[in-house]
Amino acid sequence: MQIDLDLLYTWGAIAKEYKKNDVIISEDEVANFYYQVIEGCVRMYNSNDDGKEFTQGYFCNGQSFGEPPLFINEKYPATAVAFQDCKIIKLSKDKFLRILDEYPSIQKQFLIVMAKRIHNKSKTSKDIINQKPEFRIMAFLNSNKRGSGNTKELVPFTRQEIANFTGLRVETVIRTFTKMKANNKIEIINHKIYF
């Protein structure tokens, strides 16, 4: 969801810069702000006691993140970190909710974004319960492909990041990519993956 930056600034939003890997939101922190990416990309993830991470999603230029707890007075269910250097605008929860009240068109757009996220989360959950690593990886690659057609493009994620997103071990991802390369489903050039 992208709310017009001028409108956000009018309501008192501030922009802040984050370096790669800086924490923006911590899991179990009280949700008090609406966040929108101006430049860069943010990764939201959960981790267990053993340090294994599961990526919930990536949010890039113009996208907002971390909104659901604002509506239900809950804490953030995941940690958000700068996936790359970022500039992010943030607005207090009460002002964000007032914008939605005063601008029905923004509220409707926001409902559509939330519905799409819920739908995509359901599809992702279905992909994750499939035990075949190749199926999980293909679903991830297809959902993150920017272009269309038969042209293979650089996958902008490391093998570890793909493992974190698919719930697989990095060793499994590496083995699966080797099989996928042998079956001409991907190309690997100078250790970079093209799909």
PEFEN-V432095 format. One record per backbone hydrogen bond with DSSP energy under -0.5 kcal/mol. CO is the residue of the C=O (numbers start at 0). NH is the residue of the N-H. E is the energy in kcal/mol with one decimal. If there is no record, write none. Layout:
CO_NH_E + CO_NH_E
This chain:
0_2_-0.6 + 3_7_-2.1 + 4_8_-2.9 + 5_9_-2.3 + 6_10_-1.5 + 7_12_-2.4 + 8_11_-1.7 + 13_89_-2.8 + 15_87_-3.1 + 17_85_-2.9 + 18_21_-2.4 + 21_81_-2.4 + 24_79_-2.4 + 25_28_-2.0 + 28_75_-2.8 + 29_31_-0.8 + 31_92_-2.6 + 33_90_-2.1 + 34_64_-1.5 + 35_88_-2.9 + 36_61_-3.0 + 38_86_-2.3 + 39_60_-0.8 + 40_82_-2.2 + 40_83_-1.3 + 41_58_-2.6 + 42_80_-2.6 + 43_55_-2.8 + 43_56_-1.6 + 44_78_-2.9 + 45_53_-2.9 + 47_50_-1.9 + 51_47_-2.0 + 53_45_-2.4 + 56_43_-2.8 + 58_41_-2.8 + 59_62_-2.9 + 62_36_-3.0 + 64_34_-0.8 + 66_69_-2.3 + 66_70_-0.7 + 67_70_-1.3 + 67_71_-0.8 + 68_72_-0.7 + 68_73_-1.5 + 73_30_-0.9 + 75_27_-3.4 + 78_44_-2.6 + 79_23_-3.3 + 79_24_-1.6 + 80_42_-2.8 + 80_82_-0.6 + 81_20_-3.5 + 85_17_-2.6 + 86_37_-2.9 + 86_38_-1.8 + 87_15_-3.0 + 88_35_-2.3 + 89_13_-2.2 + 90_33_-3.3 + 91_95_-2.4 + 92_96_-2.6 + 93_97_-1.6 + 94_98_-2.1 + 95_99_-1.9 + 96_100_-1.7 + 97_101_-2.4 + 98_102_-2.0 + 102_105_-0.8 + 102_106_-2.1 + 103_107_-2.5 + 104_108_-2.1 + 105_109_-2.5 + 106_110_-2.1 + 107_111_-2.0 + 108_112_-2.3 + 109_113_-2.5 + 110_114_-2.4 + 111_115_-2.4 + 112_116_-2.3 + 113_117_-2.4 + 114_118_-2.5 + 115_119_-2.9 + 116_120_-2.5 + 117_121_-2.1 + 118_122_-2.1 + 119_123_-2.7 + 120_124_-2.6 + 121_125_-1.9 + 122_126_-2.1 + 123_127_-2.4 + 124_128_-1.9 + 125_129_-0.8 + 130_132_-0.6 + 131_135_-1.9 + 132_136_-2.7 + 133_137_-2.9 + 134_138_-2.4 + 135_139_-2.1 + 136_140_-2.9 + 137_141_-2.9 + 138_142_-2.1 + 139_143_-1.2 + 140_144_-0.5 + 141_144_-0.8 + 152_194_-2.8 + 153_155_-0.6 + 157_161_-2.2 + 158_162_-2.2 + 159_163_-2.6 + 160_164_-1.8 + 161_165_-2.2 + 162_166_-1.5 + 162_167_-1.3 + 163_54_-1.6 + 168_172_-1.9 + 169_173_-2.4 + 170_174_-2.3 + 171_175_-2.6 + 172_176_-2.5 + 173_177_-1.8 + 174_178_-1.9 + 175_179_-2.7 + 176_180_-2.4 + 177_181_-1.9 + 178_182_-1.5 + 179_184_-2.8 + 179_185_-0.8 + 180_183_-1.8 + 186_188_-0.5 + 186_193_-3.0 + 188_191_-1.9 + 191_188_-2.5 + 192_154_-3.0 + 193_186_-2.4
